[in-house]
Amino acid sequence: MKLDDIQNEGVMEIKKLCAKYGISLTELSMHLKVTWTRFYEIFSGKRRITVDTDIRLCHFFKKNFGYFAKKQLEYDLQIETRNLEKKLEKIKTVDEIIKR
């Protein structure tokens, strides 16, 4: 899987919910009391879904707090694991060092 193949499920869920309820990016921003640029940057991959954004989204869409933040974390882990793949190959595990 290439980096381009990894999708942010949190962003996809926000878009899906907005479409379901007929809410635009501007309307969502107004309802959550944040600037529209926050969601523009999140949707374009220039900004992460922060805990603050997660709590606002979860309250608005009646989800458990952490719902969107967990999806962001899963995305971040996939990206960073892919980015560190070569470096991780050079790091020995504790079992390799201790050789029990």
N, C-alpha and C positions, 0 to 999 in steps of 0.2 A: 504494500500500500504506500502510495506516494503522499507527501504532505498535502498536495492539492486534493487528495481523496478524503481527507479528514474534514468532517463538517462539525460545526458547533451546534450540538443538539439543542442547547438552550436558546440560541438565536432562532433556530428553525421553529421551536415551540412558541416563541413570542410571535413570530410572523403568522403561524397557524392560528393562534388564539385571536390575534388582531383581525385576521380574515374572517374567522368564525363569527365574531361579534361586529364586524364592519367598522372597525376602529382604525383610523389612520395613524401614522407616526406622530403627527402633530397633536392629534386628539389624545393619544396615549401619553405623550409628554405633558400635556396640560393636566390630565387627570392625576398623574403621578407627581405633579409639581416639580418637574425637572425641565431642563432645556431640551429642545428637540435635537440639538447636536449630540446629546448623550446617546440617543438611540441611533442616530445616523452613524456615529462612530462605532457603536457596538455592531450594527448590521454590516458595516463595511470592514470589520475586523481590526479596526484601529484602537479599540477600547474593549476591555473585559467587562463581563457582568460582575459588578462588585457586590459586596454584601448589602450595601445601601440600596442598590438597584434591585437586588433579589427581594429584599423585604418589601419594597414598594410594589413590585410586580406580584409577589405572592399575596399580599393583602388585596390588591386590586382584582386579581384573577381567582381569589379564594383557594390558593394552594398552600401547602405547608411551607413555612419559612425554610429556606435552604434548597427548595426545588430547583430553581434556576442556577444557583451558585454551585450545586453539585454537578449539574451538566457542564458548567464552565470549567470546573476542576477536572472532570473527565476529559474534556477537550484539551486543556492545558497539559495534562499528563500524557496524552497521546502525542501531542506536538513535541514536548520536551524529551520524551522517550525516543522519538524518532531522531531528534536533533543530537542526542547524546549517544546514539547507537554505537558509533565507532569508538568513542571514549570509554564506554562501558565494557567493551571487549577487552580493554587493557587493564581494567580494574579487577584484581583478584577478589574472590569471595573469601569469607572467613574460613570456610572449610578447606579451600586451597592453601591458605596460609598455615593453618594449624595441622592439616593433613593427619587427621585422626585415623 
